[in-house]
């Protein structure tokens, strides 16, 4: 269940990153009709949405590394 949740989060993150990338390219090319404040808020919201995802994956990796160093069964 955790793996499925992480896959879904990765898909959402990738789609949001693609949208943010298109927006930033439009800003760089002078084709963006959004105000700089709106783009700034979009970028901040994108970063905030990634924060808990990155934290949870960091905790998973730390737990796996700790189990390996203690020679505990990881998947058993």
PDB file of N, CA, C and O in Angstrom:
ATOM      1  N   UNK A   1       0.823  -1.185   0.000  1.00  0.00           N
ATOM      2  CA  UNK A   1       0.000   0.000   0.000  1.00  0.00           C
ATOM      3  C   UNK A   1       0.877   1.263   0.000  1.00  0.00           C
ATOM      4  O   UNK A   1       0.564   2.244  -0.674  1.00  0.00           O
ATOM      5  N   UNK A   2       1.962   1.224   0.752  1.00  0.00           N
ATOM      6  CA  UNK A   2       2.875   2.372   0.811  1.00  0.00           C
ATOM      7  C   UNK A   2       3.513   2.619  -0.548  1.00  0.00           C
ATOM      8  O   UNK A   2       3.643   3.764  -0.981  1.00  0.00           O
ATOM      9  N   UNK A   3       3.909   1.544  -1.215  1.00  0.00           N
ATOM     10  CA  UNK A   3       4.535   1.679  -2.534  1.00  0.00           C
ATOM     11  C   UNK A   3       3.551   2.310  -3.520  1.00  0.00           C
ATOM     12  O   UNK A   3       3.930   3.185  -4.297  1.00  0.00           O
ATOM     13  N   UNK A   4       2.298   1.873  -3.491  1.00  0.00           N
ATOM     14  CA  UNK A   4       1.289   2.454  -4.382  1.00  0.00           C
ATOM     15  C   UNK A   4       1.077   3.930  -4.090  1.00  0.00           C
ATOM     16  O   UNK A   4       0.913   4.727  -5.013  1.00  0.00           O
ATOM     17  N   UNK A   5       1.080   4.304  -2.807  1.00  0.00           N
ATOM     18  CA  UNK A   5       0.910   5.708  -2.433  1.00  0.00           C
ATOM     19  C   UNK A   5       2.078   6.538  -2.942  1.00  0.00           C
ATOM     20  O   UNK A   5       1.891   7.634  -3.470  1.00  0.00           O
ATOM     21  N   UNK A   6       3.297   6.002  -2.777  1.00  0.00           N
ATOM     22  CA  UNK A   6       4.480   6.733  -3.244  1.00  0.00           C
ATOM     23  C   UNK A   6       4.482   6.884  -4.765  1.00  0.00           C
ATOM     24  O   UNK A   6       4.863   7.932  -5.285  1.00  0.00           O
ATOM     25  N   UNK A   7       4.059   5.843  -5.474  1.00  0.00           N
ATOM     26  CA  UNK A   7       3.971   5.933  -6.934  1.00  0.00           C
ATOM     27  C   UNK A   7       2.985   7.017  -7.346  1.00  0.00           C
ATOM     28  O   UNK A   7       3.256   7.798  -8.258  1.00  0.00           O
ATOM     29  N   UNK A   8       1.848   7.063  -6.673  1.00  0.00           N
ATOM     30  CA  UNK A   8       0.843   8.087  -6.981  1.00  0.00           C
ATOM     31  C   UNK A   8       1.387   9.477  -6.685  1.00  0.00           C
ATOM     32  O   UNK A   8       1.158  10.411  -7.455  1.00  0.00           O
ATOM     33  N   UNK A   9       2.110   9.622  -5.570  1.00  0.00           N
ATOM     34  CA  UNK A   9       2.708  10.917  -5.232  1.00  0.00           C
ATOM     35  C   UNK A   9       3.728  11.334  -6.283  1.00  0.00           C
ATOM     36  O   UNK A   9       3.784  12.501  -6.671  1.00  0.00           O
ATOM     37  N   UNK A  10       4.536  10.378  -6.744  1.00  0.00           N
ATOM     38  CA  UNK A  10       5.544  10.681  -7.763  1.00  0.00           C
ATOM     39  C   UNK A  10       4.876  11.146  -9.054  1.00  0.00           C
ATOM     40  O   UNK A  10       5.350  12.081  -9.698  1.00  0.00           O
ATOM     41  N   UNK A  11       3.780  10.495  -9.430  1.00  0.00           N
ATOM     42  CA  UNK A  11       3.075  10.893 -10.640  1.00  0.00           C
ATOM     43  C   UNK A  11       2.535  12.315 -10.501  1.00  0.00           C
ATOM     44  O   UNK A  11       2.697  13.132 -11.406  1.00  0.00           O
ATOM     45  N   UNK A  12       1.900  12.608  -9.376  1.00  0.00           N
ATOM     46  CA  UNK A  12       1.375  13.965  -9.146  1.00  0.00           C
ATOM     47  C   UNK A  12       2.504  14.991  -9.126  1.00  0.00           C
ATOM     48  O   UNK A  12       2.369  16.075  -9.693  1.00  0.00           O
ATOM     49  N   UNK A  13       3.606  14.656  -8.482  1.00  0.00           N
ATOM     50  CA  UNK A  13       4.754  15.564  -8.432  1.00  0.00           C
ATOM     51  C   UNK A  13       5.300  15.828  -9.827  1.00  0.00           C
ATOM     52  O   UNK A  13       5.639  16.961 -10.167  1.00  0.00           O
ATOM     53  N   UNK A  14       5.382  14.766 -10.638  1.00  0.00           N
ATOM     54  CA  UNK A  14       5.918  14.922 -11.993  1.00  0.00           C
ATOM     55  C   UNK A  14       5.008  15.813 -12.833  1.00  0.00           C
ATOM     56  O   UNK A  14       5.489  16.679 -13.563  1.00  0.00           O
ATOM     57  N   UNK A  15       3.706  15.605 -12.734  1.00  0.00           N
ATOM     58  CA  UNK A  15       2.770  16.432 -13.501  1.00  0.00           C
ATOM     59  C   UNK A  15       2.820  17.894 -13.049  1.00  0.00           C
ATOM     60  O   UNK A  15       2.776  18.805 -13.876  1.00  0.00           O
ATOM     61  N   UNK A  16       2.911  18.111 -11.744  1.00  0.00           N
ATOM     62  CA  UNK A  16       3.016  19.476 -11.226  1.00  0.00           C
ATOM     63  C   UNK A  16       4.326  20.126 -11.670  1.00  0.00           C
ATOM     64  O   UNK A  16       4.358  21.315 -11.986  1.00  0.00           O
ATOM     65  N   UNK A  17       5.409  19.338 -11.693  1.00  0.00           N
ATOM     66  CA  UNK A  17       6.703  19.868 -12.133  1.00  0.00           C
ATOM     67  C   UNK A  17       6.671  20.228 -13.612  1.00  0.00           C
ATOM     68  O   UNK A  17       7.243  21.238 -14.022  1.00  0.00           O
ATOM     69  N   UNK A  18       6.004  19.406 -14.411  1.00  0.00           N
ATOM     70  CA  UNK A  18       5.892  19.716 -15.836  1.00  0.00           C
ATOM     71  C   UNK A  18       5.107  21.009 -16.047  1.00  0.00           C
ATOM     72  O   UNK A  18       5.480  21.841 -16.875  1.00  0.00           O
ATOM     73  N   UNK A  19       4.029  21.171 -15.302  1.00  0.00           N
ATOM     74  CA  UNK A  19       3.235  22.397 -15.412  1.00  0.00           C
ATOM     75  C   UNK A  19       4.049  23.618 -14.969  1.00  0.00           C
ATOM     76  O   UNK A  19       4.004  24.668 -15.611  1.00  0.00           O
ATOM     77  N   UNK A  20       4.786  23.472 -13.875  1.00  0.00           N
ATOM     78  CA  UNK A  20       5.612  24.579 -13.387  1.00  0.00           C
ATOM     79  C   UNK A  20       6.701  24.905 -14.397  1.00  0.00           C
ATOM     80  O   UNK A  20       7.013  26.074 -14.622  1.00  0.00           O
ATOM     81  N   UNK A  21       7.278  23.880 -15.003  1.00  0.00           N
ATOM     82  CA  UNK A  21       8.317  24.082 -16.016  1.00  0.00           C
ATOM     83  C   UNK A  21       7.777  24.852 -17.214  1.00  0.00           C
ATOM     84  O   UNK A  21       8.427  25.771 -17.711  1.00  0.00           O
ATOM     85  N   UNK A  22       6.593  24.478 -17.675  1.00  0.00           N
ATOM     86  CA  UNK A  22       5.984  25.197 -18.798  1.00  0.00           C
ATOM     87  C   UNK A  22       5.707  26.655 -18.447  1.00  0.00           C
ATOM     88  O   UNK A  22       5.910  27.550 -19.267  1.00  0.00           O
ATOM     89  N   UNK A  23       5.247  26.882 -17.234  1.00  0.00           N
ATOM     90  CA  UNK A  23       4.974  28.248 -16.786  1.00  0.00           C
ATOM     91  C   UNK A  23       6.259  29.072 -16.744  1.00  0.00           C
ATOM     92  O   UNK A  23       6.287  30.207 -17.219  1.00  0.00           O
ATOM     93  N   UNK A  24       7.320  28.504 -16.178  1.00  0.00           N
ATOM     94  CA  UNK A  24       8.587  29.235 -16.083  1.00  0.00           C
ATOM     95  C   UNK A  24       9.198  29.490 -17.461  1.00  0.00           C
ATOM     96  O   UNK A  24       9.803  30.538 -17.688  1.00  0.00           O
ATOM     97  N   UNK A  25       9.040  28.536 -18.380  1.00  0.00           N
ATOM     98  CA  UNK A  25       9.529  28.758 -19.753  1.00  0.00           C
ATOM     99  C   UNK A  25       8.750  29.889 -20.413  1.00  0.00           C
ATOM    100  O   UNK A  25       9.322  30.708 -21.132  1.00  0.00           O
ATOM    101  N   UNK A  26       7.446  29.931 -20.169  1.00  0.00           N
ATOM    102  CA  UNK A  26       6.623  31.007 -20.735  1.00  0.00           C
ATOM    103  C   UNK A  26       7.043  32.359 -20.169  1.00  0.00           C
ATOM    104  O   UNK A  26       7.080  33.354 -20.892  1.00  0.00           O
ATOM    105  N   UNK A  27       7.360  32.393 -18.875  1.00  0.00           N
ATOM    106  CA  UNK A  27       7.838  33.633 -18.254  1.00  0.00           C
ATOM    107  C   UNK A  27       9.156  34.053 -18.914  1.00  0.00           C
ATOM    108  O   UNK A  27       9.330  35.216 -19.277  1.00  0.00           O
ATOM    109  N   UNK A  28      10.075  33.105 -19.065  1.00  0.00           N
ATOM    110  CA  UNK A  28      11.384  33.414 -19.657  1.00  0.00           C
ATOM    111  C   UNK A  28      11.259  33.902 -21.095  1.00  0.00           C
ATOM    112  O   UNK A  28      12.045  34.738 -21.541  1.00  0.00           O
ATOM    113  N   UNK A  29      10.265  33.376 -21.826  1.00  0.00           N
ATOM    114  CA  UNK A  29      10.077  33.765 -23.229  1.00  0.00           C
ATOM    115  C   UNK A  29       9.186  34.995 -23.392  1.00  0.00           C
ATOM    116  O   UNK A  29       8.955  35.462 -24.507  1.00  0.00           O
ATOM    117  N   UNK A  30       8.689  35.513 -22.270  1.00  0.00           N
ATOM    118  CA  UNK A  30       7.812  36.680 -22.330  1.00  0.00           C
ATOM    119  C   UNK A  30       6.409  36.349 -22.818  1.00  0.00           C
ATOM    120  O   UNK A  30       5.691  37.236 -23.281  1.00  0.00           O
ATOM    121  N   UNK A  31       6.006  35.079 -22.723  1.00  0.00           N
ATOM    122  CA  UNK A  31       4.687  34.662 -23.190  1.00  0.00           C
ATOM    123  C   UNK A  31       3.705  34.430 -22.046  1.00  0.00           C
ATOM    124  O   UNK A  31       2.592  33.959 -22.282  1.00  0.00           O
ATOM    125  N   UNK A  32       4.084  34.744 -20.832  1.00  0.00           N
ATOM    126  CA  UNK A  32       3.243  34.455 -19.668  1.00  0.00           C
ATOM    127  C   UNK A  32       2.347  35.643 -19.350  1.00  0.00           C
ATOM    128  O   UNK A  32       2.817  36.774 -19.228  1.00  0.00           O
ATOM    129  N   UNK A  33       1.049  35.375 -19.216  1.00  0.00           N
ATOM    130  CA  UNK A  33       0.101  36.436 -18.895  1.00  0.00           C
ATOM    131  C   UNK A  33      -0.133  36.547 -17.390  1.00  0.00           C
ATOM    132  O   UNK A  33      -0.891  37.407 -16.941  1.00  0.00           O
ATOM    133  N   UNK A  34       0.508  35.688 -16.618  1.00  0.00           N
ATOM    134  CA  UNK A  34       0.350  35.732 -15.168  1.00  0.00           C
ATOM    135  C   UNK A  34       1.244  36.810 -14.580  1.00  0.00           C
ATOM    136  O   UNK A  34       2.301  37.124 -15.127  1.00  0.00           O
ATOM    137  N   UNK A  35       0.810  37.372 -13.466  1.00  0.00           N
ATOM    138  CA  UNK A  35       1.636  38.380 -12.804  1.00  0.00           C
ATOM    139  C   UNK A  35       2.824  37.691 -12.127  1.00  0.00           C
ATOM    140  O   UNK A  35       2.750  36.509 -11.792  1.00  0.00           O
ATOM    141  N   UNK A  36       3.908  38.425 -11.931  1.00  0.00           N
ATOM    142  CA  UNK A  36       5.059  37.848 -11.226  1.00  0.00           C
ATOM    143  C   UNK A  36       4.683  37.337  -9.837  1.00  0.00           C
ATOM    144  O   UNK A  36       5.224  36.331  -9.379  1.00  0.00           O
ATOM    145  N   UNK A  37       3.767  38.021  -9.169  1.00  0.00           N
ATOM    146  CA  UNK A  37       3.332  37.579  -7.843  1.00  0.00           C
ATOM    147  C   UNK A  37       2.632  36.217  -7.929  1.00  0.00           C
ATOM    148  O   UNK A  37       2.843  35.351  -7.081  1.00  0.00           O
ATOM    149  N   UNK A  38       1.809  36.038  -8.945  1.00  0.00           N
ATOM    150  CA  UNK A  38       1.104  34.759  -9.123  1.00  0.00           C
ATOM    151  C   UNK A  38       2.086  33.634  -9.406  1.00  0.00           C
ATOM    152  O   UNK A  38       1.961  32.544  -8.847  1.00  0.00           O
ATOM    153  N   UNK A  39       3.054  33.889 -10.263  1.00  0.00           N
ATOM    154  CA  UNK A  39       4.066  32.873 -10.576  1.00  0.00           C
ATOM    155  C   UNK A  39       4.877  32.539  -9.325  1.00  0.00           C
ATOM    156  O   UNK A  39       5.194  31.377  -9.075  1.00  0.00           O
ATOM    157  N   UNK A  40       5.208  33.557  -8.549  1.00  0.00           N
ATOM    158  CA  UNK A  40       5.951  33.348  -7.312  1.00  0.00           C
ATOM    159  C   UNK A  40       5.159  32.476  -6.337  1.00  0.00           C
ATOM    160  O   UNK A  40       5.717  31.578  -5.708  1.00  0.00           O
ATOM    161  N   UNK A  41       3.886  32.738  -6.217  1.00  0.00           N
ATOM    162  CA  UNK A  41       3.028  31.936  -5.329  1.00  0.00           C
ATOM    163  C   UNK A  41       2.889  30.501  -5.837  1.00  0.00           C
ATOM    164  O   UNK A  41       2.854  29.557  -5.048  1.00  0.00           O
ATOM    165  N   UNK A  42       2.812  30.347  -7.158  1.00  0.00           N
ATOM    166  CA  UNK A  42       2.749  28.999  -7.737  1.00  0.00           C
ATOM    167  C   UNK A  42       4.004  28.210  -7.405  1.00  0.00           C
ATOM    168  O   UNK A  42       3.933  27.043  -7.021  1.00  0.00           O
ATOM    169  N   UNK A  43       5.150  28.856  -7.555  1.00  0.00           N
ATOM    170  CA  UNK A  43       6.416  28.190  -7.279  1.00  0.00           C
ATOM    171  C   UNK A  43       6.532  27.837  -5.801  1.00  0.00           C
ATOM    172  O   UNK A  43       6.985  26.745  -5.457  1.00  0.00           O
ATOM    173  N   UNK A  44       6.129  28.748  -4.930  1.00  0.00           N
ATOM    174  CA  UNK A  44       6.156  28.468  -3.492  1.00  0.00           C
ATOM    175  C   UNK A  44       5.229  27.318  -3.118  1.00  0.00           C
ATOM    176  O   UNK A  44       5.585  26.465  -2.304  1.00  0.00           O
ATOM    177  N   UNK A  45       4.032  27.297  -3.717  1.00  0.00           N
ATOM    178  CA  UNK A  45       3.095  26.211  -3.454  1.00  0.00           C
ATOM    179  C   UNK A  45       3.626  24.876  -3.936  1.00  0.00           C
ATOM    180  O   UNK A  45       3.447  23.852  -3.276  1.00  0.00           O
ATOM    181  N   UNK A  46       4.280  24.889  -5.087  1.00  0.00           N
ATOM    182  CA  UNK A  46       4.886  23.663  -5.617  1.00  0.00           C
ATOM    183  C   UNK A  46       5.958  23.139  -4.661  1.00  0.00           C
ATOM    184  O   UNK A  46       6.002  21.947  -4.358  1.00  0.00           O
ATOM    185  N   UNK A  47       6.809  24.031  -4.197  1.00  0.00           N
ATOM    186  CA  UNK A  47       7.868  23.629  -3.264  1.00  0.00           C
ATOM    187  C   UNK A  47       7.278  23.087  -1.964  1.00  0.00           C
ATOM    188  O   UNK A  47       7.760  22.085  -1.434  1.00  0.00           O
ATOM    189  N   UNK A  48       6.252  23.735  -1.456  1.00  0.00           N
ATOM    190  CA  UNK A  48       5.623  23.276  -0.215  1.00  0.00           C
ATOM    191  C   UNK A  48       4.958  21.917  -0.385  1.00  0.00           C
ATOM    192  O   UNK A  48       4.947  21.117   0.551  1.00  0.00           O
ATOM    193  N   UNK A  49       4.409  21.646  -1.552  1.00  0.00           N
ATOM    194  CA  UNK A  49       3.763  20.351  -1.779  1.00  0.00           C
ATOM    195  C   UNK A  49       4.785  19.221  -1.838  1.00  0.00           C
ATOM    196  O   UNK A  49       4.464  18.075  -1.523  1.00  0.00           O
ATOM    197  N   UNK A  50       6.002  19.537  -2.237  1.00  0.00           N
ATOM    198  CA  UNK A  50       7.048  18.510  -2.295  1.00  0.00           C
ATOM    199  C   UNK A  50       7.670  18.216  -0.928  1.00  0.00           C
ATOM    200  O   UNK A  50       8.171  17.116  -0.695  1.00  0.00           O
ATOM    201  N   UNK A  51       7.638  19.181  -0.043  1.00  0.00           N
ATOM    202  CA  UNK A  51       8.326  19.066   1.247  1.00  0.00           C
ATOM    203  C   UNK A  51       7.941  17.806   2.038  1.00  0.00           C
ATOM    204  O   UNK A  51       8.836  17.066   2.445  1.00  0.00           O
ATOM    205  N   UNK A  52       6.650  17.530   2.274  1.00  0.00           N
ATOM    206  CA  UNK A  52       6.305  16.332   3.045  1.00  0.00           C
ATOM    207  C   UNK A  52       6.664  15.043   2.316  1.00  0.00           C
ATOM    208  O   UNK A  52       7.024  14.047   2.943  1.00  0.00           O
ATOM    209  N   UNK A  53       6.566  15.067   0.993  1.00  0.00           N
ATOM    210  CA  UNK A  53       6.920  13.891   0.202  1.00  0.00           C
ATOM    211  C   UNK A  53       8.408  13.569   0.372  1.00  0.00           C
ATOM    212  O   UNK A  53       8.772  12.421   0.625  1.00  0.00           O
ATOM    213  N   UNK A  54       9.247  14.563   0.235  1.00  0.00           N
ATOM    214  CA  UNK A  54      10.692  14.369   0.383  1.00  0.00           C
ATOM    215  C   UNK A  54      11.016  13.908   1.803  1.00  0.00           C
ATOM    216  O   UNK A  54      11.856  13.028   1.991  1.00  0.00           O
ATOM    217  N   UNK A  55      10.362  14.491   2.794  1.00  0.00           N
ATOM    218  CA  UNK A  55      10.601  14.108   4.190  1.00  0.00           C
ATOM    219  C   UNK A  55      10.245  12.643   4.426  1.00  0.00           C
ATOM    220  O   UNK A  55      11.013  11.917   5.056  1.00  0.00           O
ATOM    221  N   UNK A  56       9.091  12.202   3.928  1.00  0.00           N
ATOM    222  CA  UNK A  56       8.686  10.811   4.170  1.00  0.00           C
ATOM    223  C   UNK A  56       9.630   9.835   3.487  1.00  0.00           C
ATOM    224  O   UNK A  56       9.943   8.785   4.047  1.00  0.00           O
ATOM    225  N   UNK A  57      10.088  10.167   2.282  1.00  0.00           N
ATOM    226  CA  UNK A  57      11.035   9.272   1.608  1.00  0.00           C
ATOM    227  C   UNK A  57      12.380   9.257   2.325  1.00  0.00           C
ATOM    228  O   UNK A  57      13.033   8.216   2.396  1.00  0.00           O
ATOM    229  N   UNK A  58      12.792  10.390   2.848  1.00  0.00           N
ATOM    230  CA  UNK A  58      14.039  10.438   3.612  1.00  0.00           C
ATOM    231  C   UNK A  58      13.939   9.516   4.831  1.00  0.00           C
ATOM    232  O   UNK A  58      14.884   8.793   5.146  1.00  0.00           O
ATOM    233  N   UNK A  59      12.793   9.545   5.512  1.00  0.00           N
ATOM    234  CA  UNK A  59      12.593   8.691   6.686  1.00  0.00           C
ATOM    235  C   UNK A  59      12.602   7.210   6.310  1.00  0.00           C
ATOM    236  O   UNK A  59      13.138   6.384   7.048  1.00  0.00           O
ATOM    237  N   UNK A  60      12.013   6.877   5.167  1.00  0.00           N
ATOM    238  CA  UNK A  60      12.025   5.482   4.702  1.00  0.00           C
ATOM    239  C   UNK A  60      13.450   5.017   4.448  1.00  0.00           C
ATOM    240  O   UNK A  60      13.843   3.938   4.892  1.00  0.00           O
ATOM    241  N   UNK A  61      14.223   5.824   3.738  1.00  0.00           N
ATOM    242  CA  UNK A  61      15.610   5.452   3.451  1.00  0.00           C
ATOM    243  C   UNK A  61      16.439   5.324   4.727  1.00  0.00           C
ATOM    244  O   UNK A  61      17.237   4.396   4.858  1.00  0.00           O
ATOM    245  N   UNK A  62      16.255   6.246   5.659  1.00  0.00           N
ATOM    246  CA  UNK A  62      16.995   6.161   6.917  1.00  0.00           C
ATOM    247  C   UNK A  62      16.636   4.884   7.680  1.00  0.00           C
ATOM    248  O   UNK A  62      17.508   4.251   8.275  1.00  0.00           O
ATOM    249  N   UNK A  63      15.366   4.509   7.666  1.00  0.00           N
ATOM    250  CA  UNK A  63      14.938   3.278   8.336  1.00  0.00           C
ATOM    251  C   UNK A  63      15.531   2.045   7.665  1.00  0.00           C
ATOM    252  O   UNK A  63      15.964   1.115   8.345  1.00  0.00           O
ATOM    253  N   UNK A  64      15.552   2.034   6.348  1.00  0.00           N
ATOM    254  CA  UNK A  64      16.131   0.908   5.619  1.00  0.00           C
ATOM    255  C   UNK A  64      17.631   0.801   5.874  1.00  0.00           C
ATOM    256  O   UNK A  64      18.152  -0.298   6.069  1.00  0.00           O
ATOM    257  N   UNK A  65      18.320   1.928   5.873  1.00  0.00           N
ATOM    258  CA  UNK A  65      19.763   1.907   6.137  1.00  0.00           C
ATOM    259  C   UNK A  65      20.070   1.461   7.566  1.00  0.00           C
ATOM    260  O   UNK A  65      21.033   0.731   7.799  1.00  0.00           O
ATOM    261  N   UNK A  66      19.252   1.901   8.518  1.00  0.00           N
ATOM    262  CA  UNK A  66      19.452   1.489   9.907  1.00  0.00           C
ATOM    263  C   UNK A  66      19.235  -0.013  10.056  1.00  0.00           C
ATOM    264  O   UNK A  66      19.998  -0.688  10.747  1.00  0.00           O
ATOM    265  N   UNK A  67      18.199  -0.534   9.412  1.00  0.00           N
ATOM    266  CA  UNK A  67      17.932  -1.975   9.476  1.00  0.00           C
ATOM    267  C   UNK A  67      19.078  -2.757   8.856  1.00  0.00           C
ATOM    268  O   UNK A  67      19.476  -3.797   9.380  1.00  0.00           O
ATOM    269  N   UNK A  68      19.608  -2.269   7.753  1.00  0.00           N
ATOM    270  CA  UNK A  68      20.726  -2.955   7.100  1.00  0.00           C
ATOM    271  C   UNK A  68      21.966  -2.938   7.974  1.00  0.00           C
ATOM    272  O   UNK A  68      22.653  -3.953   8.088  1.00  0.00           O
ATOM    273  N   UNK A  69      22.265  -1.804   8.591  1.00  0.00           N
ATOM    274  CA  UNK A  69      23.467  -1.714   9.421  1.00  0.00           C
ATOM    275  C   UNK A  69      23.338  -2.574  10.685  1.00  0.00           C
ATOM    276  O   UNK A  69      24.343  -3.051  11.212  1.00  0.00           O
ATOM    277  N   UNK A  70      22.113  -2.773  11.169  1.00  0.00           N
ATOM    278  CA  UNK A  70      21.881  -3.640  12.330  1.00  0.00           C
ATOM    279  C   UNK A  70      21.711  -5.097  11.918  1.00  0.00           C
ATOM    280  O   UNK A  70      21.463  -5.967  12.754  1.00  0.00           O
ATOM    281  N   UNK A  71      21.849  -5.352  10.616  1.00  0.00           N
ATOM    282  CA  UNK A  71      21.683  -6.687  10.044  1.00  0.00           C
ATOM    283  C   UNK A  71      20.315  -7.276  10.362  1.00  0.00           C
ATOM    284  O   UNK A  71      20.183  -8.478  10.595  1.00  0.00           O
ATOM    285  N   UNK A  72      19.295  -6.413  10.368  1.00  0.00           N
ATOM    286  CA  UNK A  72      17.919  -6.868  10.545  1.00  0.00           C
ATOM    287  C   UNK A  72      17.300  -7.174   9.214  1.00  0.00           C
ATOM    288  O   UNK A  72      17.699  -6.624   8.187  1.00  0.00           O
ATOM    289  N   UNK A  73      16.315  -8.060   9.229  1.00  0.00           N
ATOM    290  CA  UNK A  73      15.575  -8.398   8.032  1.00  0.00           C
ATOM    291  C   UNK A  73      14.810  -7.157   7.559  1.00  0.00           C
ATOM    292  O   UNK A  73      14.083  -6.549   8.344  1.00  0.00           O
ATOM    293  N   UNK A  74      14.962  -6.782   6.308  1.00  0.00           N
ATOM    294  CA  UNK A  74      14.283  -5.604   5.802  1.00  0.00           C
ATOM    295  C   UNK A  74      12.910  -5.972   5.255  1.00  0.00           C
ATOM    296  O   UNK A  74      11.896  -5.400   5.658  1.00  0.00           O
ATOM    297  N   UNK A  75      12.887  -6.920   4.343  1.00  0.00           N
ATOM    298  CA  UNK A  75      11.629  -7.393   3.785  1.00  0.00           C
ATOM    299  C   UNK A  75      11.554  -8.884   4.071  1.00  0.00           C
ATOM    300  O   UNK A  75      12.261  -9.690   3.465  1.00  0.00           O
ATOM    301  N   UNK A  76      10.695  -9.226   4.993  1.00  0.00           N
ATOM    302  CA  UNK A  76      10.687 -10.647   5.325  1.00  0.00           C
ATOM    303  C   UNK A  76       9.380 -11.216   5.687  1.00  0.00           C
ATOM    304  O   UNK A  76       9.286 -12.408   5.981  1.00  0.00           O
TER     305      UNK A  76
END
